[in-house]
Amino acid sequence: MGKVNGKQGHPTNTDTFVYEVLLNTTFTGLELRLLFEGGREHYDARCRAAAHPGNGLVGGEIWGVLNQWTYYSDTLFVAESSETMFLRLLREFPEREVRMCLPFRKLDLFRKCVEMPRRYAAMEDRVEAEASVRLYARLGMALRVLNEETRRVNPERPPGE
């Protein structure tokens, strides 16, 4: 056993376990496209970074979800990570889903990417505008549920941690 606070294998009485709760959720191709486009056009640099394709190896969080969406689908695609290819696939397969386990921070970031009401009003396609509003509301509900579960499994967790 390793040393903890100078003692061999004995944690102090102040050491506790803290559990991170992940939400197992699903995104459709349409929702991923709305996340990607919302992040790419967002006023906040963090949201734009989330939708950034990166250098072929590392991209933003939304880009990673897009990669998983294509990897776990039975769609044949060109082995390149281009915005054009992703947007084409997302438009061709709007109902195809990807299931992921996401932490609070990533869900919160995704919600921020689709938060712009003016963008919804400017959308010509009312189906997409309504889907954006539903996605924003769904992510808000998911954050509340995730927060409640985190408090349940970490009852002694100090506020702000």
Buried (B, 14 or more C-beta within 10 A) or exposed (E): EEEEEEEEEEEEEEEEEEEEBBBEBEBBBBBBBBBBBBBBEBEBEEBBBBBBBEEEEEBBBBBBBBBBBBEEBEEEEEEEBEBEBBBEBBEEBBEBBBEBEBBBEBBBBBBBBBBBEEBBEEBEEEEBBEBBEEBBEBBBEBBEEBEEBBEEEBEEBEEEE
